Amino acid sequence: QVQLVESGGGPVAPGGSLSLSCAASGFAMADYAIGWFRQAPGKEREAVICVSSGRGNRYTSDSVKGRFTLSRDDAKNTAHLLTNTLKPEETGVYYCVKTPRGVSRWSVGTAGCYYSGLWGQGTQVTVSA
């Protein structure tokens, strides 16, 4: 069964950091592009960082450049979203996704990387004093 499970969210003070994890099962992460999206309360879901397989293309939202990093560990079938200097408006549910079977690169446009598949449960991040 193909599955991505997010973890590592929780409460954090403004300016703090969190390391979110994405554990993959049922497929080899090395063969797919991986991305992190987030959805703040009352807002649409948005792409945060997307990284293609191997030396493929990547996308990073301007809002997180210099503060967030997507780290892939294909050997362990995991990916991490390292977040720093978090802001209250970044409160929301963070999701890890992959491209469809046979697709190892993201399609990137002005709105970020395009994803139209299913969503998991995500992990809640709450940035508050």
Rosetta blueprint (number, residue, H / E / L):
1 Q L
2 V L
3 Q E
4 L E
5 V E
6 E E
7 S E
8 G L
9 G L
10 G E
11 P E
12 V E
13 A L
14 P L
15 G L
16 G L
17 S L
18 L E
19 S E
20 L E
21 S E
22 C E
23 A E
24 A E
25 S E
26 G L
27 F L
28 A L
29 M H
30 A H
31 D H
32 Y L
33 A L
34 I E
35 G E
36 W E
37 F E
38 R E
39 Q E
40 A L
41 P L
42 G L
43 K L
44 E L
45 R L
46 E E
47 A E
48 V E
49 I E
50 C E
51 V E
52 S L
53 S L
54 G L
55 R L
56 G L
57 N L
58 R E
59 Y E
60 T E
61 S L
62 D L
63 S L
64 V L
65 K L
66 G L
67 R L
68 F E
69 T E
70 L E
71 S E
72 R E
73 D E
74 D H
75 A H
76 K H
77 N L
78 T E
79 A E
80 H E
81 L E
82 L E
83 T E
84 N L
85 T L
86 L L
87 K L
88 P H
89 E H
90 E H
91 T L
92 G E
93 V E
94 Y E
95 Y E
96 C E
97 V E
98 K E
99 T L
100 P L
101 R L
102 G L
103 V L
104 S L
105 R L
106 W L
107 S L
108 V E
109 G E
110 T L
111 A L
112 G E
113 C E
114 Y L
115 Y L
116 S L
117 G L
118 L L
119 W L
120 G L
121 Q L
122 G L
123 T E
124 Q E
125 V E
126 T E
127 V E
128 S L
129 A L
